[in-house]
């Protein structure tokens, strides 16, 4: 192909490299210059034009793009007519986009004249959605380059749609005392919305205790009836010896992989039972926002096997969004202007637990209360106040060695209000707010506390900040100093809820994909579920 100035008298049959305007004559960029147009340009005083002349063995851009796009389009993909050296490829059906990345890389490495771009691998698509494009850069190129590209494909069709299958999906939810049924109900509604585009259905809704034996039985039953089994745990999977992976093994299944380099979505399990895929969903899967669970689920819905290698290859691009349950690097600077303290309420009589003080019971190797206090100490909240009451000396003993200030509430028997008052009254005047947590919620982490503090620092008008799980408020809560005056109005068992109501429109809710904010331990049954086998 020749490119450059051409005398207008010799321009007939060439291609205009740029739009040419002369009098009433216009030849658009990329258009063939006819003999008639050349005469009119000459009559208008044009002596030279920048044009392209194809040489023997060359093909024009549209023919090249058409041949390549046709070779790329596999099952469920259609092409449109070429224009300006471009052919777009579209999904003809709903499904998951499959791509042979090596083939696309090969085409893009042949010559700078040939370019191919696609949507991300394994992206869910709908009919009519553009999934790829072929663009030829110059106005023409040697046909040998196109032949080389086609030969490299070896007849393969590297861009295709794996159509969804109308699968029957069994959803098993494990339960712990304190996990509200509404959380499970909303999880199912979110799950049904995820399945909608694939025309898959929730064929079973099973709810079992968060224990390996009943879960194993439910898994075995549902694997026989459903095409895909998904387990939503009341507690996140953190080890292969945890409840969900152990139940899968006890049911006769196998674990393909635990964990994934996608955030949110790290704590996902993928396995197999009776030839059916089993997904142990991470906590973020309760939210409709895109997370790693979606990446695995969509493949399963299209009948695409998900292997350990597939999971391990998801890291690049796997940071899907700012993780709301984790403080960001900018947070410390903001918090310097709005320091917060921590308060742990540990004064109650623990009447629902029976004769034992729930806060002193062993959970994961140490007293329950110590977990809640250590979460505050691991956060940015300072100072940390622990309000004592019932069995004051024993409570203080289990906190030995921790950098906390103990404040006693002598009126602890009158209800929660006195403890909230005592904790807030003990705060230094420099504190702009306080994160109030409960001693019987040992799964709450420092990241939750820091996230509340960050949101408070970024919302100057906020009077209170509260975490939510699927729209339901949880604990801990952050109270601004401007709200402390309302504390005097509290009576009996009134606590943070009354103060949140007083905050009105200045209350900021923070959606978190973290079941810990809704789980407390205040009965022997709840304790047994959290700490099976304890002595």
C-alpha positions as CSV (number, residue, x, y, z in Angstrom):
1,X,0.0,0.0,0.0
2,X,1.3,3.4,-0.9
3,X,0.4,6.4,1.2
4,X,1.2,10.1,0.4
5,X,0.7,13.0,-2.0
6,X,-0.7,12.2,-5.4
7,X,-1.2,14.6,-8.3
8,X,-4.9,15.1,-8.7
9,X,-4.6,14.2,-12.4
10,X,-3.5,10.7,-11.2
11,X,-5.9,10.4,-8.2
12,X,-8.7,8.5,-9.9
13,X,-8.9,5.0,-8.3
14,X,-7.1,6.0,-5.1
15,X,-8.6,6.3,-1.6
16,X,-8.7,9.7,0.1
17,X,-6.6,9.7,3.2
18,X,-8.3,12.8,4.5
19,X,-11.6,14.6,3.8
20,X,-11.1,16.9,0.8
21,X,-13.2,20.0,0.3
22,X,-13.0,22.2,-2.8
23,X,-15.9,24.4,-3.7
24,X,-19.0,22.3,-3.8
25,X,-17.0,19.1,-4.1
26,X,-16.4,16.9,-1.0
27,X,-14.6,13.6,-0.9
28,X,-14.8,12.0,2.5
29,X,-11.9,10.4,4.3
30,X,-11.7,6.7,3.2
31,X,-13.8,7.1,0.1
32,X,-12.6,6.1,-3.3
33,X,-11.7,9.1,-5.5
34,X,-13.6,8.7,-8.8
35,X,-12.5,10.1,-12.1
36,X,-15.4,12.6,-12.0
37,X,-14.4,13.7,-8.5
38,X,-10.8,14.1,-9.6
39,X,-11.9,16.3,-12.5
40,X,-14.0,18.5,-10.2
41,X,-11.1,18.9,-7.7
42,X,-8.8,19.9,-10.5
43,X,-11.3,22.4,-11.8
44,X,-11.5,23.8,-8.3
45,X,-7.8,24.4,-8.2
46,X,-6.6,21.4,-6.3
47,X,-3.3,20.1,-7.6
48,X,-2.4,17.3,-5.1
49,X,-4.2,15.1,-2.7
50,X,-3.0,12.8,0.1
51,X,-4.3,9.4,-1.0
52,X,-3.8,5.7,-0.6
53,X,-3.2,3.3,-3.5
54,X,-3.5,-0.4,-2.9
55,X,-0.8,-2.5,-4.5
56,X,-1.1,-6.0,-6.0
57,X,-1.7,-8.4,-3.2
58,X,-3.3,-5.9,-0.9
59,X,-6.9,-6.0,0.3
60,X,-9.0,-3.1,1.6
61,X,-9.7,-2.5,5.3
62,X,-13.4,-3.6,5.2
63,X,-12.6,-6.9,3.5
64,X,-9.8,-7.7,5.9
65,X,-12.0,-6.8,8.9
66,X,-14.9,-8.9,7.6
67,X,-12.7,-12.0,7.0
68,X,-11.2,-11.8,10.5
69,X,-14.4,-11.1,12.4
70,X,-16.1,-14.0,10.6
71,X,-13.3,-16.3,11.7
72,X,-13.5,-15.1,15.3
73,X,-17.2,-15.4,15.8
74,X,-18.1,-18.7,17.5
75,X,-21.3,-20.1,19.0
76,X,-23.8,-17.4,19.9
77,X,-21.9,-14.5,18.3
78,X,-22.9,-12.6,15.2
79,X,-21.1,-9.9,13.2
80,X,-22.3,-6.7,11.6
81,X,-21.4,-5.1,8.2
82,X,-17.9,-3.6,8.0
83,X,-17.5,0.2,8.1
84,X,-14.2,2.2,8.1
85,X,-12.2,-1.0,8.6
86,X,-14.2,-2.1,11.6
87,X,-16.5,-5.0,12.3
88,X,-18.2,-5.3,15.6
89,X,-19.3,-8.7,17.2
90,X,-22.4,-9.1,19.2
91,X,-23.9,-11.7,21.5
92,X,-26.9,-13.4,19.9
93,X,-28.1,-14.9,23.2
94,X,-27.8,-14.4,27.0
95,X,-24.9,-16.3,28.6
96,X,-21.2,-16.1,29.6
97,X,-18.6,-14.8,27.2
98,X,-15.8,-17.4,26.5
99,X,-12.6,-16.3,24.9
100,X,-9.4,-18.0,23.8
101,X,-7.1,-15.4,25.1
102,X,-4.1,-16.9,23.4
103,X,-5.8,-16.6,20.0
104,X,-6.6,-13.0,20.5
105,X,-3.1,-12.2,21.7
106,X,-1.8,-14.0,18.6
107,X,-3.8,-11.9,16.3
108,X,-2.8,-8.7,17.9
109,X,0.9,-9.7,17.6
110,X,0.9,-10.4,13.9
111,X,1.1,-6.8,12.7
112,X,0.1,-3.3,14.0
113,X,-2.4,-3.1,11.2
114,X,-4.6,-5.7,12.9
115,X,-6.3,-5.1,16.2
116,X,-8.9,-7.2,18.1
117,X,-10.6,-6.1,21.4
118,X,-13.1,-7.9,23.5
119,X,-15.1,-7.6,26.7
120,X,-13.5,-9.4,29.8
121,X,-13.3,-13.1,29.7
122,X,-16.3,-14.9,31.3
123,X,-18.4,-11.7,31.5
124,X,-22.2,-12.3,31.6
125,X,-23.7,-10.8,28.5
126,X,-27.2,-10.3,27.1
127,X,-28.5,-10.7,23.6
128,X,-27.5,-7.6,21.5
129,X,-24.5,-6.7,23.7
130,X,-21.3,-5.9,21.8
131,X,-18.7,-8.4,22.9
132,X,-15.8,-7.6,20.6
133,X,-14.5,-5.5,17.7
134,X,-12.0,-6.0,14.8
135,X,-10.3,-2.8,13.6
136,X,-7.9,-2.6,10.7
137,X,-5.7,0.5,11.2
138,X,-4.6,1.4,7.6
139,X,-6.9,1.6,4.6
140,X,-5.5,-1.6,3.3
141,X,-3.0,-4.3,4.1
142,X,-1.2,-7.2,2.4
143,X,-3.6,-10.1,2.1
144,X,-0.8,-12.3,3.4
145,X,-1.2,-10.8,6.9
146,X,-4.9,-11.8,6.9
147,X,-4.0,-15.3,5.7
148,X,-1.4,-15.6,8.4
149,X,-4.0,-14.6,11.0
150,X,-6.5,-17.1,9.7
151,X,-3.9,-19.9,9.6
152,X,-3.0,-19.1,13.2
153,X,-6.6,-19.6,14.3
154,X,-6.6,-23.1,12.7
155,X,-10.3,-23.0,12.2
156,X,-11.1,-22.2,15.9
157,X,-13.7,-19.7,16.8
158,X,-12.2,-18.0,19.9
159,X,-15.1,-15.7,20.8
160,X,-18.3,-17.5,21.8
161,X,-21.2,-17.4,24.2
162,X,-21.8,-20.3,26.6
163,X,-25.6,-20.2,27.0
164,X,-27.1,-20.4,30.5
165,X,-28.9,-23.6,31.5
166,X,-32.2,-23.5,33.4
167,X,-30.7,-25.1,36.5
168,X,-32.4,-26.2,39.7
169,X,-30.5,-24.5,42.5
170,X,-30.6,-25.7,46.1
171,X,-29.8,-23.0,48.7
172,X,-28.8,-24.3,52.1
173,X,-28.5,-21.7,54.9
174,X,-26.7,-22.6,58.2
175,X,-28.1,-20.9,61.3
176,X,-26.8,-19.7,64.6
177,X,-28.9,-18.3,67.4
178,X,-29.1,-14.6,67.0
179,X,-29.1,-14.7,63.1
180,X,-32.4,-13.2,62.3
181,X,-34.7,-15.1,59.8
182,X,-35.1,-11.8,57.9
183,X,-31.4,-12.0,57.0
184,X,-31.8,-15.4,55.4
185,X,-35.0,-14.3,53.7
186,X,-33.3,-11.3,52.1
187,X,-30.4,-13.5,51.1
188,X,-32.8,-15.7,49.2
189,X,-34.4,-12.8,47.5
190,X,-31.0,-11.5,46.4
191,X,-30.1,-15.0,45.2
192,X,-33.3,-15.2,43.1
193,X,-32.4,-11.9,41.4
194,X,-29.0,-13.3,40.5
195,X,-30.5,-16.4,39.0
196,X,-33.2,-14.5,37.0
197,X,-31.2,-13.7,33.9
198,X,-30.1,-17.3,33.6
199,X,-33.7,-18.5,34.1
200,X,-32.5,-20.7,36.9
201,X,-34.7,-21.3,39.9
202,X,-34.3,-21.9,43.6
203,X,-35.6,-25.4,43.8
204,X,-35.0,-25.8,47.6
205,X,-34.5,-23.6,50.6
206,X,-33.0,-25.6,53.5
207,X,-32.1,-24.2,56.8
208,X,-30.0,-26.2,59.2
209,X,-27.8,-25.6,62.3
210,X,-24.3,-24.4,61.7
211,X,-22.9,-27.8,62.4
212,X,-21.1,-30.3,60.2
213,X,-23.5,-33.3,60.6
214,X,-26.8,-31.7,59.8
215,X,-25.2,-29.7,57.0
216,X,-23.7,-32.9,55.5
217,X,-27.0,-34.6,55.5
218,X,-28.7,-31.6,53.8
219,X,-25.9,-31.5,51.2
220,X,-26.2,-35.2,50.3
221,X,-30.0,-34.8,49.9
222,X,-29.9,-31.7,47.8
223,X,-27.0,-32.9,45.5
224,X,-29.3,-35.7,44.4
225,X,-32.2,-33.3,43.6
226,X,-30.6,-30.1,42.3
227,X,-28.1,-29.2,39.6
228,X,-26.2,-26.7,41.8
229,X,-25.9,-26.4,45.6
230,X,-25.1,-23.1,47.3
231,X,-24.4,-22.9,51.0
232,X,-24.7,-19.6,52.9
233,X,-23.0,-20.0,56.2
234,X,-23.9,-18.1,59.4
235,X,-20.2,-17.8,59.9
236,X,-17.5,-17.2,57.3
237,X,-15.3,-20.1,56.0
238,X,-11.8,-19.5,57.2
239,X,-10.2,-23.0,57.1
240,X,-10.7,-26.4,55.4
241,X,-11.5,-27.8,58.9
242,X,-14.4,-25.3,59.3
243,X,-18.0,-26.4,59.3
244,X,-18.9,-26.1,55.6
245,X,-15.9,-27.7,54.1
246,X,-16.0,-30.5,56.6
247,X,-19.7,-31.1,56.0
248,X,-18.9,-31.4,52.2
249,X,-16.3,-34.0,52.9
250,X,-18.6,-35.9,55.3
251,X,-21.3,-36.0,52.6
252,X,-18.8,-37.7,50.2
253,X,-17.9,-34.6,48.2
254,X,-14.5,-33.0,47.5
255,X,-13.1,-29.5,47.9
256,X,-11.7,-28.1,44.7
257,X,-10.5,-24.8,46.2
258,X,-10.9,-22.7,49.3
259,X,-10.4,-18.9,49.0
260,X,-10.1,-16.7,45.9
261,X,-7.9,-13.7,44.9
262,X,-11.0,-11.6,44.4
263,X,-12.1,-8.9,46.9
264,X,-14.9,-8.9,48.0
265,X,-15.2,-12.6,47.8
266,X,-12.1,-14.0,49.4
267,X,-13.8,-16.5,51.6
268,X,-15.4,-18.7,48.9
269,X,-15.3,-22.4,48.6
270,X,-15.9,-24.4,45.4
271,X,-16.3,-28.1,45.5
272,X,-18.3,-31.1,44.0
273,X,-20.7,-33.6,45.3
274,X,-22.4,-36.4,43.3
275,X,-21.1,-34.7,40.1
276,X,-22.8,-31.4,41.1
277,X,-20.9,-28.1,41.8
278,X,-21.1,-26.9,45.4
279,X,-20.4,-23.3,46.3
280,X,-19.7,-22.2,49.9
281,X,-20.7,-18.6,49.5
282,X,-18.7,-15.8,51.1
283,X,-20.5,-13.3,53.3
284,X,-20.5,-10.6,50.6
285,X,-22.7,-12.9,48.5
286,X,-25.6,-11.8,50.6
287,X,-25.3,-8.4,49.0
288,X,-26.5,-7.7,45.4
289,X,-23.3,-5.8,44.6
290,X,-20.8,-7.6,42.3
291,X,-18.3,-9.8,44.1
292,X,-16.2,-12.9,43.5
293,X,-19.2,-15.1,44.1
294,X,-20.8,-13.8,40.9
295,X,-17.7,-14.8,38.9
296,X,-18.1,-18.4,40.0
297,X,-21.8,-18.5,40.0
298,X,-22.2,-17.3,36.4
299,X,-19.8,-19.9,35.1
300,X,-21.7,-22.6,37.0
301,X,-25.0,-21.4,35.5
302,X,-23.6,-21.7,32.0
303,X,-22.3,-25.2,32.7
304,X,-18.6,-24.1,32.7
305,X,-16.5,-26.1,35.2
306,X,-14.6,-23.9,37.7
307,X,-11.2,-25.4,38.6
308,X,-8.5,-24.4,41.1
309,X,-6.5,-22.9,38.3
310,X,-9.4,-20.8,37.2
311,X,-9.8,-19.4,40.7
312,X,-6.1,-18.7,41.0
313,X,-6.1,-16.8,37.7
314,X,-8.7,-14.3,38.9
315,X,-6.3,-12.0,40.8
316,X,-5.6,-9.5,38.1
317,X,-8.7,-7.5,38.0
318,X,-10.0,-9.1,41.1
319,X,-10.0,-6.0,43.2
320,X,-13.6,-5.1,42.4
321,X,-14.2,-2.1,44.5
322,X,-13.3,-0.2,47.7
323,X,-14.0,-2.7,50.5
324,X,-16.6,-1.1,52.7
325,X,-15.7,-3.1,55.8
326,X,-12.1,-2.1,55.7
327,X,-10.5,1.3,56.6
328,X,-8.9,3.0,53.6
329,X,-5.4,4.6,53.6
330,X,-6.9,8.1,53.8
331,X,-8.9,7.3,57.0
332,X,-6.2,8.1,59.6
333,X,-5.9,11.7,58.4
334,X,-9.6,12.3,58.6
335,X,-9.8,10.6,62.0
336,X,-7.2,13.0,63.4
337,X,-9.8,15.7,63.1
338,X,-12.6,13.5,64.5
339,X,-11.0,11.1,67.1
340,X,-13.4,8.4,68.4
341,X,-13.2,6.3,71.5
342,X,-14.4,2.8,72.2
343,X,-16.9,1.6,74.8
344,X,-17.7,-2.0,75.5
345,X,-20.8,-2.7,77.6
346,X,-20.1,-5.6,80.0
347,X,-22.3,-4.9,83.0
348,X,-25.4,-7.0,82.4
349,X,-26.6,-9.9,84.6
350,X,-26.7,-12.4,81.7
351,X,-30.1,-13.7,82.8
352,X,-30.8,-15.6,79.5
353,X,-27.6,-17.6,79.9
354,X,-28.8,-19.1,83.2
355,X,-26.5,-19.2,86.3
356,X,-23.3,-18.5,84.2
357,X,-22.1,-15.1,83.2
358,X,-22.1,-15.3,79.4
359,X,-19.2,-12.8,79.1
360,X,-16.9,-15.2,81.0
361,X,-17.6,-18.2,78.9
362,X,-14.9,-19.7,76.6
363,X,-15.1,-18.9,72.9
364,X,-12.2,-19.8,70.7
365,X,-9.9,-20.3,73.6
366,X,-10.6,-17.3,75.7
367,X,-13.5,-15.5,77.5
368,X,-16.1,-14.1,75.2
369,X,-15.7,-10.6,76.5
370,X,-12.0,-10.5,75.7
371,X,-12.7,-10.9,72.0
372,X,-15.0,-7.9,72.0
373,X,-12.5,-5.7,73.9
374,X,-9.5,-6.8,71.8
375,X,-11.4,-5.8,68.6
376,X,-11.8,-2.3,70.1
377,X,-8.1,-2.2,71.0
378,X,-7.1,-3.4,67.5
379,X,-9.0,-0.5,66.0
380,X,-8.2,3.2,65.9
381,X,-10.6,3.9,68.8
382,X,-8.9,5.4,71.8
383,X,-9.3,5.3,74.7
384,X,-11.3,2.1,75.2
385,X,-13.7,2.1,78.1
386,X,-15.2,-1.1,79.5
387,X,-18.3,-0.7,81.6
388,X,-18.6,-3.3,84.4
389,X,-21.5,-4.2,86.7
390,X,-22.5,-7.8,87.4
391,X,-19.6,-9.9,88.8
392,X,-17.3,-6.8,88.5
393,X,-14.2,-8.5,89.9
394,X,-14.5,-11.6,87.6
395,X,-15.0,-9.4,84.6
396,X,-12.0,-7.3,85.4
397,X,-9.9,-10.4,85.9
398,X,-10.5,-11.7,82.4
399,X,-9.3,-8.4,81.0
400,X,-6.0,-8.4,82.8
401,X,-3.2,-6.9,80.8
402,X,-5.3,-5.1,78.4
403,X,-5.0,-1.3,77.9
404,X,-8.5,-0.4,78.9
405,X,-10.2,1.9,81.4
406,X,-12.7,0.1,83.7
407,X,-15.8,2.1,84.7
408,X,-18.2,0.5,87.1
409,X,-22.0,1.0,86.8
410,X,-23.5,0.4,90.3
411,X,-27.0,0.6,88.8
412,X,-26.4,-2.2,86.3
413,X,-29.4,-4.1,87.5
414,X,-31.7,-1.3,86.3
415,X,-30.9,-2.0,82.7
416,X,-28.7,-0.9,79.8
417,X,-29.3,2.8,80.0
418,X,-27.1,3.2,83.1
419,X,-24.2,1.5,81.4
420,X,-24.4,3.7,78.3
421,X,-24.5,6.8,80.6
422,X,-21.5,5.6,82.6
423,X,-19.4,4.8,79.5
424,X,-20.1,8.2,77.8
425,X,-19.5,10.1,81.0
426,X,-16.0,8.6,81.3
427,X,-14.9,9.9,77.9
428,X,-12.4,12.8,77.7
429,X,-13.7,16.0,76.2
430,X,-11.4,15.7,73.2
431,X,-13.3,12.7,71.9
432,X,-15.7,13.6,69.0
433,X,-17.6,10.3,69.3
434,X,-17.7,6.8,70.6
435,X,-18.2,3.4,69.1
436,X,-20.4,1.4,71.5
437,X,-20.1,-2.3,71.3
438,X,-21.6,-5.2,73.2
439,X,-19.5,-7.7,75.1
440,X,-21.5,-10.7,73.8
441,X,-20.6,-10.2,70.2
442,X,-17.2,-11.8,69.9
443,X,-17.1,-12.0,66.1
444,X,-17.1,-8.2,65.5
445,X,-13.7,-7.1,64.1
446,X,-11.6,-4.0,64.3
447,X,-12.3,-3.4,60.6
448,X,-16.0,-2.9,61.3
449,X,-15.2,-0.4,64.1
450,X,-12.7,1.5,61.9
451,X,-15.2,1.6,59.0
452,X,-17.8,3.3,61.3
453,X,-15.1,5.8,62.4
454,X,-14.1,6.5,58.8
455,X,-17.7,7.2,57.7
456,X,-18.1,9.5,60.8
457,X,-15.0,11.4,59.8
458,X,-16.2,11.8,56.3
459,X,-19.7,13.0,57.3
460,X,-19.3,16.1,59.4
461,X,-23.0,16.4,60.1
462,X,-23.5,12.8,61.2
463,X,-24.9,12.3,64.8
464,X,-24.7,8.5,64.6
465,X,-23.3,5.8,62.4
466,X,-24.8,2.3,62.3
467,X,-23.9,-0.8,60.3
468,X,-26.5,-2.7,58.4
469,X,-26.7,-6.2,57.0
470,X,-29.3,-6.6,54.2
471,X,-31.1,-3.5,55.4
472,X,-31.2,-4.6,59.1
473,X,-29.3,-2.5,61.7
474,X,-26.7,-4.2,63.8
475,X,-23.9,-3.4,66.3
476,X,-21.7,-1.7,67.2
477,X,-22.9,1.8,66.7
478,X,-21.1,5.1,66.7
479,X,-22.5,8.1,68.6
480,X,-21.4,11.7,68.1
481,X,-20.7,13.9,71.1
482,X,-23.5,16.2,70.0
483,X,-25.8,13.3,70.8
484,X,-24.5,12.7,74.3
485,X,-27.0,15.1,75.7
486,X,-29.8,12.7,74.8
487,X,-28.2,10.1,77.2
488,X,-29.8,11.8,80.2
489,X,-33.2,10.8,78.8
490,X,-32.4,7.1,78.7
491,X,-34.1,4.8,81.2
492,X,-34.1,1.1,82.0
493,X,-33.1,-1.0,79.1
494,X,-33.1,1.8,76.6
495,X,-29.8,2.1,74.9
496,X,-28.3,3.0,71.5
497,X,-31.6,2.4,69.7
498,X,-33.2,5.4,71.5
499,X,-30.2,7.5,70.6
500,X,-30.3,6.5,67.0
501,X,-34.0,7.6,66.8
502,X,-32.9,10.9,68.3
503,X,-30.3,11.3,65.5
504,X,-33.1,11.5,62.9
505,X,-31.9,12.4,59.4
506,X,-28.3,12.8,60.8
507,X,-28.1,9.0,61.2
508,X,-25.8,7.4,58.6
509,X,-26.3,3.7,57.8
510,X,-23.3,1.8,56.5
511,X,-24.1,-1.4,54.5
512,X,-21.7,-4.2,55.4
513,X,-21.4,-7.7,54.1
514,X,-20.5,-9.0,57.5
515,X,-22.8,-11.3,59.5
516,X,-20.9,-10.6,62.7
517,X,-22.8,-7.4,63.2
518,X,-26.0,-9.4,63.7
519,X,-24.8,-12.3,65.8
520,X,-24.7,-12.2,69.6
521,X,-24.3,-15.0,72.2
522,X,-26.8,-14.7,75.1
523,X,-28.3,-18.2,75.5
524,X,-26.8,-21.6,76.3
525,X,-27.9,-22.7,72.8
526,X,-26.1,-19.9,71.1
527,X,-23.0,-20.5,73.1
528,X,-23.0,-24.2,72.2
529,X,-23.4,-23.4,68.5
530,X,-20.5,-20.9,68.6
531,X,-18.2,-23.1,70.7
532,X,-19.1,-26.8,70.1
533,X,-17.3,-29.3,72.3
534,X,-16.3,-26.7,74.9
535,X,-15.9,-27.9,78.5
